Amino acid sequence: MKRAISLVVIVLVVLSFVGVALAAEMSGEVTAVDVAKGSLTLKSGEVATGYDCEGSLVKDIKVGDYVTIQYKEEGGKKIITTITPMKMKKKGNVGC
């Protein structure tokens, strides 16, 4: 009986860390942002993906900004946990 309880406790501890392992990261250009709804759409390559978040996370983000986000999937939604602005090199005249 003690062995079964120990096994259950170990499984619960391991499962509690699975959420941390499922965190993901994505970088790209912001194509839409709605502070009131707490949403942001990020385009990476040819794919645009929508994310939910607290409005305070996106209050300083504008369409056209390049960002890196970390997010988790919860209840079928992608929820942003952190946003980091990226510095992009401006395209200029090269070789002139």
PDB file as gemmi writes it, atoms N, CA and C in Angstrom:
CRYST1    1.000    1.000    1.000  90.00  90.00  90.00 P 1                      
ATOM      1  N   MET A   1       0.824  -1.193   0.000  1.00  0.00           N  
ATOM      2  CA  MET A   1       0.000   0.000   0.000  1.00  0.00           C  
ATOM      3  C   MET A   1       0.868   1.257   0.000  1.00  0.00           C  
ATOM      4  N   LYS A   2       1.924   1.264   0.846  1.00  0.00           N  
ATOM      5  CA  LYS A   2       2.817   2.420   0.891  1.00  0.00           C  
ATOM      6  C   LYS A   2       3.519   2.612  -0.451  1.00  0.00           C  
ATOM      7  N   ARG A   3       3.828   1.503  -1.095  1.00  0.00           N  
ATOM      8  CA  ARG A   3       4.487   1.571  -2.392  1.00  0.00           C  
ATOM      9  C   ARG A   3       3.563   2.222  -3.428  1.00  0.00           C  
ATOM     10  N   ALA A   4       2.286   1.878  -3.407  1.00  0.00           N  
ATOM     11  CA  ALA A   4       1.313   2.452  -4.347  1.00  0.00           C  
ATOM     12  C   ALA A   4       1.148   3.944  -4.093  1.00  0.00           C  
ATOM     13  N   ILE A   5       1.092   4.359  -2.856  1.00  0.00           N  
ATOM     14  CA  ILE A   5       0.951   5.778  -2.525  1.00  0.00           C  
ATOM     15  C   ILE A   5       2.197   6.536  -2.968  1.00  0.00           C  
ATOM     16  N   SER A   6       3.357   5.962  -2.745  1.00  0.00           N  
ATOM     17  CA  SER A   6       4.610   6.594  -3.179  1.00  0.00           C  
ATOM     18  C   SER A   6       4.633   6.766  -4.690  1.00  0.00           C  
ATOM     19  N   LEU A   7       4.191   5.766  -5.408  1.00  0.00           N  
ATOM     20  CA  LEU A   7       4.150   5.827  -6.863  1.00  0.00           C  
ATOM     21  C   LEU A   7       3.199   6.928  -7.335  1.00  0.00           C  
ATOM     22  N   VAL A   8       2.044   7.039  -6.710  1.00  0.00           N  
ATOM     23  CA  VAL A   8       1.075   8.076  -7.074  1.00  0.00           C  
ATOM     24  C   VAL A   8       1.671   9.458  -6.816  1.00  0.00           C  
ATOM     25  N   VAL A   9       2.331   9.646  -5.705  1.00  0.00           N  
ATOM     26  CA  VAL A   9       2.956  10.934  -5.387  1.00  0.00           C  
ATOM     27  C   VAL A   9       4.029  11.273  -6.417  1.00  0.00           C  
ATOM     28  N   ILE A  10       4.837  10.318  -6.779  1.00  0.00           N  
ATOM     29  CA  ILE A  10       5.885  10.554  -7.779  1.00  0.00           C  
ATOM     30  C   ILE A  10       5.269  10.945  -9.116  1.00  0.00           C  
ATOM     31  N   VAL A  11       4.236  10.259  -9.537  1.00  0.00           N  
ATOM     32  CA  VAL A  11       3.571  10.577 -10.804  1.00  0.00           C  
ATOM     33  C   VAL A  11       2.995  11.987 -10.757  1.00  0.00           C  
ATOM     34  N   LEU A  12       2.367  12.369  -9.672  1.00  0.00           N  
ATOM     35  CA  LEU A  12       1.808  13.719  -9.555  1.00  0.00           C  
ATOM     36  C   LEU A  12       2.887  14.791  -9.601  1.00  0.00           C  
ATOM     37  N   VAL A  13       4.013  14.552  -8.974  1.00  0.00           N  
ATOM     38  CA  VAL A  13       5.114  15.510  -9.011  1.00  0.00           C  
ATOM     39  C   VAL A  13       5.642  15.652 -10.442  1.00  0.00           C  
ATOM     40  N   VAL A  14       5.826  14.546 -11.124  1.00  0.00           N  
ATOM     41  CA  VAL A  14       6.308  14.588 -12.503  1.00  0.00           C  
ATOM     42  C   VAL A  14       5.313  15.331 -13.393  1.00  0.00           C  
ATOM     43  N   LEU A  15       4.035  15.058 -13.250  1.00  0.00           N  
ATOM     44  CA  LEU A  15       3.018  15.718 -14.072  1.00  0.00           C  
ATOM     45  C   LEU A  15       2.933  17.203 -13.784  1.00  0.00           C  
ATOM     46  N   SER A  16       3.261  17.631 -12.592  1.00  0.00           N  
ATOM     47  CA  SER A  16       3.205  19.058 -12.272  1.00  0.00           C  
ATOM     48  C   SER A  16       4.272  19.831 -13.032  1.00  0.00           C  
ATOM     49  N   PHE A  17       5.341  19.166 -13.442  1.00  0.00           N  
ATOM     50  CA  PHE A  17       6.398  19.828 -14.194  1.00  0.00           C  
ATOM     51  C   PHE A  17       6.193  19.744 -15.700  1.00  0.00           C  
ATOM     52  N   VAL A  18       5.222  18.996 -16.157  1.00  0.00           N  
ATOM     53  CA  VAL A  18       4.962  18.857 -17.595  1.00  0.00           C  
ATOM     54  C   VAL A  18       4.561  20.193 -18.197  1.00  0.00           C  
ATOM     55  N   GLY A  19       3.795  21.012 -17.486  1.00  0.00           N  
ATOM     56  CA  GLY A  19       3.389  22.323 -17.983  1.00  0.00           C  
ATOM     57  C   GLY A  19       4.572  23.201 -18.306  1.00  0.00           C  
ATOM     58  N   VAL A  20       5.606  23.158 -17.488  1.00  0.00           N  
ATOM     59  CA  VAL A  20       6.819  23.929 -17.749  1.00  0.00           C  
ATOM     60  C   VAL A  20       7.487  23.438 -19.019  1.00  0.00           C  
ATOM     61  N   ALA A  21       7.500  22.152 -19.233  1.00  0.00           N  
ATOM     62  CA  ALA A  21       8.142  21.580 -20.411  1.00  0.00           C  
ATOM     63  C   ALA A  21       7.378  21.905 -21.685  1.00  0.00           C  
ATOM     64  N   LEU A  22       6.089  22.202 -21.585  1.00  0.00           N  
ATOM     65  CA  LEU A  22       5.280  22.473 -22.763  1.00  0.00           C  
ATOM     66  C   LEU A  22       5.333  23.935 -23.201  1.00  0.00           C  
ATOM     67  N   ALA A  23       6.019  24.786 -22.459  1.00  0.00           N  
ATOM     68  CA  ALA A  23       6.147  26.180 -22.855  1.00  0.00           C  
ATOM     69  C   ALA A  23       6.881  26.235 -24.193  1.00  0.00           C  
ATOM     70  N   ALA A  24       6.478  27.168 -25.039  1.00  0.00           N  
ATOM     71  CA  ALA A  24       7.072  27.269 -26.368  1.00  0.00           C  
ATOM     72  C   ALA A  24       7.474  28.714 -26.640  1.00  0.00           C  
ATOM     73  N   GLU A  25       8.237  28.898 -27.705  1.00  0.00           N  
ATOM     74  CA  GLU A  25       8.719  30.226 -28.069  1.00  0.00           C  
ATOM     75  C   GLU A  25       8.531  30.437 -29.562  1.00  0.00           C  
ATOM     76  N   MET A  26       8.241  31.689 -29.937  1.00  0.00           N  
ATOM     77  CA  MET A  26       8.088  32.026 -31.352  1.00  0.00           C  
ATOM     78  C   MET A  26       8.530  33.472 -31.554  1.00  0.00           C  
ATOM     79  N   SER A  27       9.125  33.737 -32.692  1.00  0.00           N  
ATOM     80  CA  SER A  27       9.553  35.090 -33.048  1.00  0.00           C  
ATOM     81  C   SER A  27       8.934  35.467 -34.379  1.00  0.00           C  
ATOM     82  N   GLY A  28       8.657  36.753 -34.552  1.00  0.00           N  
ATOM     83  CA  GLY A  28       8.121  37.219 -35.816  1.00  0.00           C  
ATOM     84  C   GLY A  28       7.620  38.641 -35.745  1.00  0.00           C  
ATOM     85  N   GLU A  29       6.883  39.027 -36.782  1.00  0.00           N  
ATOM     86  CA  GLU A  29       6.338  40.379 -36.901  1.00  0.00           C  
ATOM     87  C   GLU A  29       4.910  40.412 -36.390  1.00  0.00           C  
ATOM     88  N   VAL A  30       4.603  41.433 -35.595  1.00  0.00           N  
ATOM     89  CA  VAL A  30       3.245  41.623 -35.093  1.00  0.00           C  
ATOM     90  C   VAL A  30       2.385  42.152 -36.232  1.00  0.00           C  
ATOM     91  N   THR A  31       1.301  41.432 -36.550  1.00  0.00           N  
ATOM     92  CA  THR A  31       0.407  41.874 -37.626  1.00  0.00           C  
ATOM     93  C   THR A  31      -0.910  42.415 -37.091  1.00  0.00           C  
ATOM     94  N   ALA A  32      -1.225  42.129 -35.826  1.00  0.00           N  
ATOM     95  CA  ALA A  32      -2.434  42.673 -35.198  1.00  0.00           C  
ATOM     96  C   ALA A  32      -2.258  42.636 -33.692  1.00  0.00           C  
ATOM     97  N   VAL A  33      -2.803  43.653 -33.032  1.00  0.00           N  
ATOM     98  CA  VAL A  33      -2.753  43.695 -31.573  1.00  0.00           C  
ATOM     99  C   VAL A  33      -4.034  44.365 -31.067  1.00  0.00           C  
ATOM    100  N   ASP A  34      -4.635  43.793 -30.035  1.00  0.00           N  
ATOM    101  CA  ASP A  34      -5.847  44.348 -29.437  1.00  0.00           C  
ATOM    102  C   ASP A  34      -5.662  44.323 -27.917  1.00  0.00           C  
ATOM    103  N   VAL A  35      -5.357  45.496 -27.348  1.00  0.00           N  
ATOM    104  CA  VAL A  35      -5.096  45.589 -25.913  1.00  0.00           C  
ATOM    105  C   VAL A  35      -6.353  45.262 -25.122  1.00  0.00           C  
ATOM    106  N   ALA A  36      -7.511  45.754 -25.588  1.00  0.00           N  
ATOM    107  CA  ALA A  36      -8.769  45.533 -24.867  1.00  0.00           C  
ATOM    108  C   ALA A  36      -9.119  44.044 -24.776  1.00  0.00           C  
ATOM    109  N   LYS A  37      -8.916  43.313 -25.861  1.00  0.00           N  
ATOM    110  CA  LYS A  37      -9.219  41.871 -25.868  1.00  0.00           C  
ATOM    111  C   LYS A  37      -8.055  41.028 -25.359  1.00  0.00           C  
ATOM    112  N   GLY A  38      -6.874  41.638 -25.256  1.00  0.00           N  
ATOM    113  CA  GLY A  38      -5.705  40.881 -24.838  1.00  0.00           C  
ATOM    114  C   GLY A  38      -5.312  39.857 -25.874  1.00  0.00           C  
ATOM    115  N   SER A  39      -5.152  40.319 -27.125  1.00  0.00           N  
ATOM    116  CA  SER A  39      -4.774  39.383 -28.187  1.00  0.00           C  
ATOM    117  C   SER A  39      -3.694  39.991 -29.075  1.00  0.00           C  
ATOM    118  N   LEU A  40      -2.935  39.111 -29.702  1.00  0.00           N  
ATOM    119  CA  LEU A  40      -1.842  39.510 -30.576  1.00  0.00           C  
ATOM    120  C   LEU A  40      -1.727  38.468 -31.674  1.00  0.00           C  
ATOM    121  N   THR A  41      -1.471  38.918 -32.905  1.00  0.00           N  
ATOM    122  CA  THR A  41      -1.227  37.995 -34.009  1.00  0.00           C  
ATOM    123  C   THR A  41       0.206  38.196 -34.464  1.00  0.00           C  
ATOM    124  N   LEU A  42       0.910  37.084 -34.582  1.00  0.00           N  
ATOM    125  CA  LEU A  42       2.328  37.106 -34.919  1.00  0.00           C  
ATOM    126  C   LEU A  42       2.547  36.324 -36.207  1.00  0.00           C  
ATOM    127  N   LYS A  43       3.289  36.928 -37.149  1.00  0.00           N  
ATOM    128  CA  LYS A  43       3.593  36.260 -38.412  1.00  0.00           C  
ATOM    129  C   LYS A  43       5.062  35.852 -38.419  1.00  0.00           C  
ATOM    130  N   SER A  44       5.274  34.570 -38.664  1.00  0.00           N  
ATOM    131  CA  SER A  44       6.625  34.032 -38.772  1.00  0.00           C  
ATOM    132  C   SER A  44       6.693  33.269 -40.080  1.00  0.00           C  
ATOM    133  N   GLY A  45       7.463  33.784 -41.006  1.00  0.00           N  
ATOM    134  CA  GLY A  45       7.492  33.182 -42.338  1.00  0.00           C  
ATOM    135  C   GLY A  45       6.154  33.424 -43.015  1.00  0.00           C  
ATOM    136  N   GLU A  46       5.524  32.373 -43.477  1.00  0.00           N  
ATOM    137  CA  GLU A  46       4.226  32.485 -44.144  1.00  0.00           C  
ATOM    138  C   GLU A  46       3.048  32.223 -43.201  1.00  0.00           C  
ATOM    139  N   VAL A  47       3.332  31.924 -41.937  1.00  0.00           N  
ATOM    140  CA  VAL A  47       2.292  31.524 -40.994  1.00  0.00           C  
ATOM    141  C   VAL A  47       2.000  32.649 -40.006  1.00  0.00           C  
ATOM    142  N   ALA A  48       0.711  33.007 -39.872  1.00  0.00           N  
ATOM    143  CA  ALA A  48       0.279  33.973 -38.869  1.00  0.00           C  
ATOM    144  C   ALA A  48      -0.530  33.216 -37.817  1.00  0.00           C  
ATOM    145  N   THR A  49      -0.203  33.446 -36.539  1.00  0.00           N  
ATOM    146  CA  THR A  49      -0.851  32.733 -35.453  1.00  0.00           C  
ATOM    147  C   THR A  49      -1.343  33.728 -34.415  1.00  0.00           C  
ATOM    148  N   GLY A  50      -2.551  33.499 -33.900  1.00  0.00           N  
ATOM    149  CA  GLY A  50      -3.121  34.362 -32.877  1.00  0.00           C  
ATOM    150  C   GLY A  50      -2.837  33.834 -31.483  1.00  0.00           C  
ATOM    151  N   TYR A  51      -2.635  34.749 -30.549  1.00  0.00           N  
ATOM    152  CA  TYR A  51      -2.345  34.414 -29.162  1.00  0.00           C  
ATOM    153  C   TYR A  51      -3.197  35.274 -28.243  1.00  0.00           C  
ATOM    154  N   ASP A  52      -3.507  34.753 -27.070  1.00  0.00           N  
ATOM    155  CA  ASP A  52      -4.187  35.509 -26.035  1.00  0.00           C  
ATOM    156  C   ASP A  52      -3.173  35.909 -24.976  1.00  0.00           C  
ATOM    157  N   CYS A  53      -3.482  36.979 -24.239  1.00  0.00           N  
ATOM    158  CA  CYS A  53      -2.604  37.416 -23.159  1.00  0.00           C  
ATOM    159  C   CYS A  53      -3.319  38.474 -22.332  1.00  0.00           C  
ATOM    160  N   GLU A  54      -2.678  38.903 -21.264  1.00  0.00           N  
ATOM    161  CA  GLU A  54      -3.195  40.027 -20.512  1.00  0.00           C  
ATOM    162  C   GLU A  54      -2.911  41.286 -21.316  1.00  0.00           C  
ATOM    163  N   GLY A  55      -3.860  42.226 -21.313  1.00  0.00           N  
ATOM    164  CA  GLY A  55      -3.695  43.457 -22.077  1.00  0.00           C  
ATOM    165  C   GLY A  55      -2.437  44.224 -21.721  1.00  0.00           C  
ATOM    166  N   SER A  56      -2.007  44.129 -20.457  1.00  0.00           N  
ATOM    167  CA  SER A  56      -0.815  44.861 -20.034  1.00  0.00           C  
ATOM    168  C   SER A  56       0.443  44.371 -20.745  1.00  0.00           C  
ATOM    169  N   LEU A  57       0.454  43.127 -21.208  1.00  0.00           N  
ATOM    170  CA  LEU A  57       1.623  42.609 -21.919  1.00  0.00           C  
ATOM    171  C   LEU A  57       1.788  43.248 -23.294  1.00  0.00           C  
ATOM    172  N   VAL A  58       0.688  43.644 -23.919  1.00  0.00           N  
ATOM    173  CA  VAL A  58       0.749  44.152 -25.293  1.00  0.00           C  
ATOM    174  C   VAL A  58       0.527  45.663 -25.387  1.00  0.00           C  
ATOM    175  N   LYS A  59       0.435  46.353 -24.250  1.00  0.00           N  
ATOM    176  CA  LYS A  59       0.111  47.780 -24.289  1.00  0.00           C  
ATOM    177  C   LYS A  59       1.138  48.615 -25.044  1.00  0.00           C  
ATOM    178  N   ASP A  60       2.407  48.208 -25.066  1.00  0.00           N  
ATOM    179  CA  ASP A  60       3.443  48.966 -25.764  1.00  0.00           C  
ATOM    180  C   ASP A  60       3.835  48.348 -27.099  1.00  0.00           C  
ATOM    181  N   ILE A  61       3.135  47.308 -27.523  1.00  0.00           N  
ATOM    182  CA  ILE A  61       3.439  46.616 -28.781  1.00  0.00           C  
ATOM    183  C   ILE A  61       2.579  47.195 -29.894  1.00  0.00           C  
ATOM    184  N   LYS A  62       3.194  47.407 -31.066  1.00  0.00           N  
ATOM    185  CA  LYS A  62       2.480  47.967 -32.207  1.00  0.00           C  
ATOM    186  C   LYS A  62       2.600  47.036 -33.411  1.00  0.00           C  
ATOM    187  N   VAL A  63       1.648  47.145 -34.320  1.00  0.00           N  
ATOM    188  CA  VAL A  63       1.725  46.407 -35.576  1.00  0.00           C  
ATOM    189  C   VAL A  63       3.023  46.803 -36.272  1.00  0.00           C  
ATOM    190  N   GLY A  64       3.759  45.819 -36.761  1.00  0.00           N  
ATOM    191  CA  GLY A  64       5.036  46.052 -37.429  1.00  0.00           C  
ATOM    192  C   GLY A  64       6.235  45.786 -36.534  1.00  0.00           C  
ATOM    193  N   ASP A  65       6.012  45.733 -35.199  1.00  0.00           N  
ATOM    194  CA  ASP A  65       7.107  45.407 -34.284  1.00  0.00           C  
ATOM    195  C   ASP A  65       7.530  43.953 -34.488  1.00  0.00           C  
ATOM    196  N   TYR A  66       8.780  43.676 -34.231  1.00  0.00           N  
ATOM    197  CA  TYR A  66       9.289  42.304 -34.236  1.00  0.00           C  
ATOM    198  C   TYR A  66       9.519  41.903 -32.787  1.00  0.00           C  
ATOM    199  N   VAL A  67       8.957  40.764 -32.397  1.00  0.00           N  
ATOM    200  CA  VAL A  67       9.030  40.324 -31.007  1.00  0.00           C  
ATOM    201  C   VAL A  67       9.330  38.825 -30.933  1.00  0.00           C  
ATOM    202  N   THR A  68       9.788  38.424 -29.765  1.00  0.00           N  
ATOM    203  CA  THR A  68       9.889  37.010 -29.418  1.00  0.00           C  
ATOM    204  C   THR A  68       8.942  36.800 -28.253  1.00  0.00           C  
ATOM    205  N   ILE A  69       8.083  35.803 -28.366  1.00  0.00           N  
ATOM    206  CA  ILE A  69       7.146  35.519 -27.282  1.00  0.00           C  
ATOM    207  C   ILE A  69       7.404  34.128 -26.725  1.00  0.00           C  
ATOM    208  N   GLN A  70       7.070  33.967 -25.477  1.00  0.00           N  
ATOM    209  CA  GLN A  70       6.998  32.647 -24.875  1.00  0.00           C  
ATOM    210  C   GLN A  70       5.537  32.452 -24.521  1.00  0.00           C  
ATOM    211  N   TYR A  71       5.031  31.260 -24.784  1.00  0.00           N  
ATOM    212  CA  TYR A  71       3.618  31.006 -24.542  1.00  0.00           C  
ATOM    213  C   TYR A  71       3.401  29.586 -24.056  1.00  0.00           C  
ATOM    214  N   LYS A  72       2.216  29.380 -23.505  1.00  0.00           N  
ATOM    215  CA  LYS A  72       1.813  28.034 -23.084  1.00  0.00           C  
ATOM    216  C   LYS A  72       0.459  27.746 -23.706  1.00  0.00           C  
ATOM    217  N   GLU A  73       0.161  26.485 -23.891  1.00  0.00           N  
ATOM    218  CA  GLU A  73      -1.147  26.090 -24.399  1.00  0.00           C  
ATOM    219  C   GLU A  73      -1.995  25.643 -23.229  1.00  0.00           C  
ATOM    220  N   GLU A  74      -3.166  26.266 -23.128  1.00  0.00           N  
ATOM    221  CA  GLU A  74      -4.052  25.983 -22.011  1.00  0.00           C  
ATOM    222  C   GLU A  74      -5.491  26.045 -22.504  1.00  0.00           C  
ATOM    223  N   GLY A  75      -6.220  24.974 -22.332  1.00  0.00           N  
ATOM    224  CA  GLY A  75      -7.617  24.945 -22.754  1.00  0.00           C  
ATOM    225  C   GLY A  75      -7.801  25.181 -24.238  1.00  0.00           C  
ATOM    226  N   GLY A  76      -6.854  24.726 -25.040  1.00  0.00           N  
ATOM    227  CA  GLY A  76      -6.959  24.885 -26.488  1.00  0.00           C  
ATOM    228  C   GLY A  76      -6.535  26.259 -26.990  1.00  0.00           C  
ATOM    229  N   LYS A  77      -6.047  27.126 -26.102  1.00  0.00           N  
ATOM    230  CA  LYS A  77      -5.613  28.468 -26.494  1.00  0.00           C  
ATOM    231  C   LYS A  77      -4.112  28.610 -26.257  1.00  0.00           C  
ATOM    232  N   LYS A  78      -3.501  29.446 -27.064  1.00  0.00           N  
ATOM    233  CA  LYS A  78      -2.091  29.789 -26.885  1.00  0.00           C  
ATOM    234  C   LYS A  78      -2.049  31.085 -26.087  1.00  0.00           C  
ATOM    235  N   ILE A  79      -1.453  31.030 -24.894  1.00  0.00           N  
ATOM    236  CA  ILE A  79      -1.451  32.168 -23.991  1.00  0.00           C  
ATOM    237  C   ILE A  79      -0.024  32.663 -23.792  1.00  0.00           C  
ATOM    238  N   ILE A  80       0.209  33.931 -24.128  1.00  0.00           N  
ATOM    239  CA  ILE A  80       1.534  34.525 -24.021  1.00  0.00           C  
ATOM    240  C   ILE A  80       1.880  34.722 -22.550  1.00  0.00           C  
ATOM    241  N   THR A  81       3.104  34.331 -22.192  1.00  0.00           N  
ATOM    242  CA  THR A  81       3.582  34.553 -20.829  1.00  0.00           C  
ATOM    243  C   THR A  81       4.619  35.674 -20.780  1.00  0.00           C  
ATOM    244  N   THR A  82       5.413  35.832 -21.833  1.00  0.00           N  
ATOM    245  CA  THR A  82       6.369  36.948 -21.920  1.00  0.00           C  
ATOM    246  C   THR A  82       6.513  37.410 -23.366  1.00  0.00           C  
ATOM    247  N   ILE A  83       6.782  38.709 -23.518  1.00  0.00           N  
ATOM    248  CA  ILE A  83       7.044  39.304 -24.831  1.00  0.00           C  
ATOM    249  C   ILE A  83       8.350  40.077 -24.733  1.00  0.00           C  
ATOM    250  N   THR A  84       9.259  39.815 -25.682  1.00  0.00           N  
ATOM    251  CA  THR A  84      10.529  40.520 -25.731  1.00  0.00           C  
ATOM    252  C   THR A  84      10.675  41.169 -27.102  1.00  0.00           C  
ATOM    253  N   PRO A  85      10.753  42.514 -27.175  1.00  0.00           N  
ATOM    254  CA  PRO A  85      10.966  43.174 -28.464  1.00  0.00           C  
ATOM    255  C   PRO A  85      12.318  42.785 -29.045  1.00  0.00           C  
ATOM    256  N   MET A  86      12.354  42.664 -30.382  1.00  0.00           N  
ATOM    257  CA  MET A  86      13.603  42.334 -31.078  1.00  0.00           C  
ATOM    258  C   MET A  86      14.078  43.578 -31.813  1.00  0.00           C  
ATOM    259  N   LYS A  87      15.380  43.761 -31.861  1.00  0.00           N  
ATOM    260  CA  LYS A  87      15.936  44.860 -32.639  1.00  0.00           C  
ATOM    261  C   LYS A  87      16.215  44.338 -34.031  1.00  0.00           C  
ATOM    262  N   MET A  88      15.614  44.954 -35.016  1.00  0.00           N  
ATOM    263  CA  MET A  88      15.807  44.530 -36.402  1.00  0.00           C  
ATOM    264  C   MET A  88      16.695  45.552 -37.095  1.00  0.00           C  
ATOM    265  N   LYS A  89      17.616  45.062 -37.915  1.00  0.00           N  
ATOM    266  CA  LYS A  89      18.464  45.943 -38.699  1.00  0.00           C  
ATOM    267  C   LYS A  89      17.624  46.573 -39.805  1.00  0.00           C  
ATOM    268  N   LYS A  90      17.787  47.869 -39.968  1.00  0.00           N  
ATOM    269  CA  LYS A  90      17.054  48.540 -41.039  1.00  0.00           C  
ATOM    270  C   LYS A  90      17.744  48.244 -42.363  1.00  0.00           C  
ATOM    271  N   LYS A  91      16.931  48.045 -43.386  1.00  0.00           N  
ATOM    272  CA  LYS A  91      17.468  47.790 -44.720  1.00  0.00           C  
ATOM    273  C   LYS A  91      17.925  49.127 -45.286  1.00  0.00           C  
ATOM    274  N   GLY A  92      19.114  49.151 -45.782  1.00  0.00           N  
ATOM    275  CA  GLY A  92      19.635  50.399 -46.337  1.00  0.00           C  
ATOM    276  C   GLY A  92      20.340  50.146 -47.644  1.00  0.00           C  
ATOM    277  N   ASN A  93      20.958  51.173 -48.154  1.00  0.00           N  
ATOM    278  CA  ASN A  93      21.725  51.035 -49.386  1.00  0.00           C  
ATOM    279  C   ASN A  93      23.036  50.339 -49.061  1.00  0.00           C  
ATOM    280  N   VAL A  94      23.214  49.181 -49.633  1.00  0.00           N  
ATOM    281  CA  VAL A  94      24.422  48.409 -49.389  1.00  0.00           C  
ATOM    282  C   VAL A  94      25.330  48.543 -50.594  1.00  0.00           C  
ATOM    283  N   GLY A  95      26.594  48.813 -50.339  1.00  0.00           N  
ATOM    284  CA  GLY A  95      27.572  48.878 -51.417  1.00  0.00           C  
ATOM    285  C   GLY A  95      27.563  50.167 -52.212  1.00  0.00           C  
ATOM    286  N   CYS A  96      26.941  51.195 -51.697  1.00  0.00           N  
ATOM    287  CA  CYS A  96      26.924  52.484 -52.431  1.00  0.00           C  
ATOM    288  C   CYS A  96      28.055  53.358 -52.007  1.00  0.00           C  
TER     289      CYS A  96                                                      
END                                                                             
